[in-house]
Amino acid sequence: MKEMLAISGDIEERREAGAYLAKAIARRKRPDVDVKGILGETAEALNLSYIARRYFDKDRTWLYQRLNHSVVNGKQTAFSESEIKILADSLTELSNKINQVSIQLTHH
């Protein structure tokens, strides 16, 4: 990073370099993160097909491949940093929706 900043001249070049680096980090695959293990039995209560379609615009196979670290086209699949964030945010959103339904049910 220091090297990159040293060779980049003006502030605009530094911004571009920083934006490129941020995108590269977000795309970085994280096979070390056991998303399936973290979800545990909660995964059984979730409609993973819905999550894949609604939040990733993908089919359930895509999501299951990443959960299971499947090998596709000779490469092990894994969630990227940004995909882990999307999944976490989707679970937060769904938990908020479930909580609202629970509140409505207790007030009727």
N, C-alpha and C positions, 0 to 999 in steps of 0.2 A: 504494500500500500504506500509506504514512504517513497519507494522507488518510483511508483507510478505518479505520485504527486510531484516528485522532484523533476521528472521529465516533462510534465505538462506545464505549459507556459502560463497563459492567461487564465483568468477566473472562469471563462466560458469552457475552456478545455478541461479544467478541473471539475466543473459541474457535469460535463458529458462523461468524464471518466467515472465519477461517483455514481451517476445514474446507471451506467453500464455495469458497474460492480454490484450495485443493489439488485439489478435484474438477474445477474448471474447467481447471486446468493439465493434469491427467491426460487430459482429454478433448480438449485442443487438438490439432488436426490438424497433422501435420508433413510437408507436401509437399516440404520441403527435404531430407528424409532419403531417400536412394536405397537403400532396403532391397534391391531386386533387384540393384543394382550391388555392394552390400556382400556379399550372398550369393554372387555370382559363379557359378562352375561348381559350387559346393557345392549350389546349388538343384537341379541335375540328379540329385544323389545322394539327395536328400530326398524323402520322400513328403509333398508339400505338402497333399494331400487329408487325410491322417492328421493333420497338424499343425492344419489348419483345424478339423477335426472334434473332435479330442481336446483341444486347448488353447483354442480360441475358441468351440466349439459352433456353428460355421458351416460352410457348404459350401465346396468348393474355389473356386467362382466368386468368393465374397466375398474370399478371400485373393488370388487372381490379380488381381482388380480393384485392390486396394491395391498389389500389387507393380508393376503396370503403370500406376498413376495413371490408371485409366480414368475416363471421365466417365459418371456414373450419375445419372439424373434431373436432368441439367443441371449437376451439380456434380462437380468433380474429386475422386476418392477419394484418401485418404492414410491412413496409420496414425496413430493418436493416440499420445501419449506412453505411455499405459498399455498400448496394444497392442504397441508396440515393446518394452516391458519384458517382456510376456508372451511374445513371440516369442523374445527373448534367453534368457529362463528356460527355455523349451521346448527350445531348442537345447542349452543346458547340460545339461538332464535327459537328452536323447537321447544326447548325447556321453558322458555318464557310463554310460548303459546299454550303449552300443556298446563302451566301454572294458572293462566287466565281462565282456561276451561274449568279447572278445579275450583277456582274462586266463584265462577258463575254457578257451578253445580251446588256449592255449599250455601249459596244465597237464594236458592229457589226452593 
